Amino acid sequence: MKSVCNIAVELIKYRRAHSSTASRWLREEMCKELKTKVLRLPPPTAHQEGHTDGAEVLSCTVKALKEGHVVALPTDTIYGLACLAQDSEAIRKIYDIKGRNGQKPLAICVGESQDIYKYCKVKVKEELLGDLLPGPVTLVFERSEVLNTDLNPFTSLVGVRIPDHAFMRRLCQMCGEPLALTSANISSHISTVEVHEFQDLWPRVALVVDGGPIGDQSRLGSTVVDLSVLGKYRIIRPGWLCLYAASSTAGTKSSAGSPLSSARPGGYQDRTRTPGDTREHVQNQYP
């Protein structure tokens, strides 16, 4: 009996020590059966055993997107679902996967600031875009005629993101066209910051890119700012950037008097700040 107890104790210790590894293995095996790939993104400066090479992850993700699939991937705020914005069938898949109201818009994601001008009618100075992006902000502009008419056909506006996330920016550059982007969760459910939190969606997507836990853990998406009216801005949804500004005002960093500390959705306000201080009080809000 004693030897059996000892074996049991050792087994428990082993399971605890290898629980995360076993969990990852179980998820990957499950996805093999479901024909869903799970690729682990390596840390920016490390090439660790068990991580897929970053270039291979990019290549597989681009391939899945080009084939019309929906993928799950990390951003600088929360995990998101993405497809090619110019692919109407893939857009329909995203709405179906999330159970999302068809009257709720999707944002687009691009890799460089100059890409915004192709898909949006920009009414702000280039310096302002450079100050805000890349970052946890969704900027809303009037859409251009180049953008897929099946994407948000109920509005003349579109939100655009450039996440402060090297993988996402490089992915957009390699695709050569914008991604349609939304949060990786069932519509109205809590946002996700780790891949296991949206495991129920895995069978519905072609690829899951595991970038590890999103560091902030606040579960707030980007701050959404409407810049479609010349000379004015409107906070549509306070998000991550508003939280940052509030914590800065509270003393985390020096940012006295930042309007974001009390920002709320509302009407248009005059845009009178200089580009250098706009990041403190303008925000976005999609993934």
C-alpha positions in Angstrom: 0.0 0.0 0.0 2.8 2.4 0.9 4.4 1.9 -2.5 1.1 2.6 -4.2 0.7 5.8 -2.2 4.3 6.9 -3.2 3.5 6.3 -6.8 0.3 8.4 -6.5 2.2 11.2 -4.9 4.8 11.2 -7.6 2.2 11.1 -10.2 0.4 14.2 -8.7 3.7 16.1 -8.6 4.5 15.2 -12.2 1.0 16.3 -13.3 1.4 19.6 -11.5 4.8 20.2 -13.0 3.7 19.4 -16.5 0.1 20.6 -16.4 0.7 23.5 -18.8 2.6 21.3 -21.2 0.0 18.7 -21.1 -2.7 21.3 -21.6 -1.0 22.6 -24.7 -0.5 19.1 -26.0 -4.2 18.3 -25.5 -5.3 21.4 -27.3 -3.0 20.7 -30.2 -4.1 17.1 -30.5 -7.7 18.1 -30.3 -7.2 20.6 -33.1 -5.5 18.0 -35.2 -8.7 16.0 -35.1 -10.7 19.1 -35.9 -8.3 20.1 -38.6 -7.6 23.3 -36.8 -3.9 24.3 -36.6 -2.6 25.8 -33.4 0.7 27.6 -33.9 2.7 29.1 -31.0 4.3 32.4 -31.7 7.8 32.7 -30.4 8.8 35.6 -28.1 10.2 38.5 -30.0 13.8 37.8 -29.0 13.8 34.1 -28.3 13.9 30.9 -30.3 12.7 28.4 -27.7 12.1 24.7 -28.2 8.4 24.0 -28.7 7.7 27.3 -30.4 7.1 27.4 -34.2 9.4 29.7 -36.1 7.9 33.2 -36.5 8.3 33.1 -40.3 6.5 29.8 -40.5 3.6 31.1 -38.4 3.3 34.1 -40.7 3.5 31.9 -43.8 0.8 29.5 -42.6 -1.5 32.4 -41.5 -1.2 34.2 -44.8 -2.0 31.0 -46.6 -5.1 30.4 -44.5 -6.3 33.9 -45.1 -5.7 33.8 -48.8 -7.7 30.6 -49.0 -10.7 32.4 -47.6 -10.5 31.1 -44.0 -11.0 32.9 -40.7 -8.1 32.8 -38.2 -7.7 33.7 -34.5 -4.7 35.8 -33.5 -3.3 38.1 -30.9 -3.3 41.9 -31.0 -1.9 44.5 -28.7 -5.2 44.5 -26.6 -7.1 41.3 -26.9 -7.4 38.2 -29.1 -9.2 38.7 -32.4 -10.8 36.9 -35.3 -9.6 38.0 -38.8 -10.2 37.4 -42.5 -9.4 39.3 -45.6 -11.6 42.4 -45.7 -12.0 42.1 -49.5 -13.4 38.6 -49.2 -17.2 38.8 -48.9 -17.7 35.1 -48.1 -15.0 35.2 -45.3 -16.7 38.2 -43.8 -20.0 36.2 -43.6 -18.1 33.4 -41.9 -16.9 35.8 -39.1 -20.4 36.9 -38.4 -21.6 33.3 -38.3 -18.8 32.2 -36.0 -19.5 34.9 -33.5 -23.2 34.9 -33.8 -22.8 38.6 -34.4 -25.6 41.1 -35.3 -25.2 41.9 -39.0 -25.7 45.6 -38.2 -22.6 45.7 -36.0 -19.5 46.8 -38.0 -16.1 45.1 -38.3 -12.9 47.1 -38.2 -10.1 46.8 -40.8 -6.5 46.3 -39.9 -3.6 47.5 -42.0 0.2 47.3 -41.7 1.3 50.9 -42.4 -0.1 54.4 -42.0 0.0 55.0 -45.8 -2.3 52.0 -46.3 -5.1 54.0 -44.5 -5.3 56.5 -47.4 -6.2 53.7 -49.9 -9.3 52.5 -47.9 -10.3 55.7 -46.0 -10.9 59.3 -46.8 -8.6 60.8 -44.2 -9.3 64.4 -42.9 -6.5 64.7 -40.4 -2.9 65.6 -40.8 -0.4 62.8 -41.4 1.4 63.8 -38.2 -1.7 63.0 -36.1 -1.8 59.5 -37.6 1.8 59.0 -36.8 1.3 60.0 -33.2 -1.7 57.7 -32.7 -0.6 54.6 -34.7 0.5 52.0 -34.2 -1.3 51.7 -30.9 -4.5 50.5 -29.1 -6.7 52.8 -31.1 -9.4 52.4 -33.8 -9.8 55.5 -35.9 -13.1 56.0 -37.7 -13.1 57.7 -41.1 -15.3 57.8 -44.2 -14.6 54.7 -46.3 -13.2 54.9 -49.8 -14.7 53.3 -52.9 -11.9 50.7 -52.9 -13.1 49.0 -49.8 -15.3 45.9 -50.2 -18.9 47.1 -50.4 -20.0 43.9 -48.5 -18.0 45.0 -45.5 -20.3 47.1 -43.3 -22.7 48.0 -46.1 -25.0 49.8 -43.7 -22.6 52.7 -43.0 -20.3 55.0 -45.0 -17.7 54.9 -42.2 -15.1 52.3 -41.2 -12.8 51.9 -38.2 -9.2 51.2 -39.0 -6.4 49.7 -36.8 -2.7 49.4 -36.8 -2.0 47.3 -33.7 1.2 47.9 -31.8 2.0 44.2 -32.4 4.8 43.2 -34.8 3.2 40.0 -35.9 -0.1 41.7 -36.8 1.6 44.5 -38.8 3.8 42.1 -40.7 0.8 39.8 -41.4 -1.0 42.7 -43.0 2.0 43.7 -45.1 2.4 40.1 -46.4 -1.3 39.8 -47.2 -1.1 43.1 -49.2 -4.6 44.0 -48.3 -6.5 44.9 -45.2 -7.9 42.4 -42.7 -11.4 42.5 -41.2 -11.0 42.3 -37.5 -13.2 41.6 -34.5 -12.8 40.2 -31.0 -12.3 36.4 -30.6 -15.4 35.6 -28.6 -19.1 34.8 -29.0 -20.9 38.1 -29.5 -21.7 39.8 -26.2 -19.3 37.5 -24.2 -16.2 38.7 -22.4 -13.1 39.5 -24.4 -10.3 37.0 -24.4 -6.6 37.4 -23.5 -5.5 33.8 -23.8 -6.3 31.2 -26.5 -7.9 28.7 -24.2 -10.6 31.2 -23.3 -12.1 31.0 -26.7 -11.5 27.2 -27.2 -15.2 26.7 -28.1 -14.5 28.7 -31.3 -11.5 26.6 -32.4 -13.5 24.1 -34.5 -14.9 27.1 -36.5 -11.6 28.6 -37.5 -8.8 27.3 -39.7 -5.9 28.5 -37.6 -5.2 29.7 -34.0 -2.0 31.7 -33.4 -1.1 31.4 -29.8 0.9 34.5 -28.8 0.7 33.7 -25.1 -1.2 35.8 -22.5 -1.9 39.4 -23.6 0.1 41.3 -21.0 -2.3 44.0 -20.0 -5.1 41.6 -18.9 -7.6 44.5 -18.7 -9.7 42.8 -21.4 -10.4 46.2 -22.9 -10.4 46.5 -26.7 -9.0 49.6 -28.5 -10.3 53.0 -27.9 -12.6 54.0 -30.8 -12.3 57.6 -32.0 -14.4 59.1 -34.8 -12.3 61.5 -36.9 -14.6 61.6 -39.9 -15.7 65.2 -39.3 -13.2 67.8 -40.3 -11.6 69.5 -37.2 -13.5 67.4 -34.7 -13.3 64.1 -32.9 -15.7 61.9 -31.0 -15.0 59.1 -28.5 -17.3 56.3 -29.6 -16.0 53.7 -27.1 -13.5 54.3 -24.2 -11.1 51.4 -24.3 -7.5 50.5 -23.4 -6.1 54.0 -24.1 -8.6 55.7 -21.8 -7.7 53.3 -19.0 -4.0 54.1 -19.6 -4.7 57.8 -19.5 -6.8 57.4 -16.3 -4.0 55.4 -14.6 -1.4 58.0 -15.7 -3.5 60.8 -14.3 -3.7 58.8 -11.0 0.0 58.8 -10.7 1.4 55.8 -12.7 2.9 58.3 -15.1 3.0 62.0 -15.4 0.0 63.1 -17.4 -1.8 65.7 -15.4 -5.1 67.0 -16.7 -5.5 64.4 -19.4 -9.1 64.5 -20.7 -9.0 60.8 -21.2 -9.2 60.2 -17.4 -12.8 61.2 -17.6 -13.6 60.5 -21.3 -17.0 59.1 -22.1 -18.8 58.4 -25.3 -20.5 61.5 -26.6 -20.8 64.1 -29.2 -18.2 65.7 -31.4 -15.6 67.9 -29.8 -13.2 70.4 -31.4 -9.8 68.8 -32.1 -7.5 71.6 -30.8 -4.6 69.6 -29.4 -1.3 69.2 -31.1 -0.4 65.8 -32.6 2.2 65.3 -29.8 -0.4 65.2 -27.0 -3.4 63.6 -28.8 -2.5 60.1 -27.7 -3.3 61.2 -24.1 -7.0 61.8 -24.9 -8.0 60.2 -28.2 -8.8 56.5 -28.2 -10.0 53.5 -30.2 -12.1 50.5 -29.5 -12.1 47.3 -31.6 -9.8 44.4 -30.8 
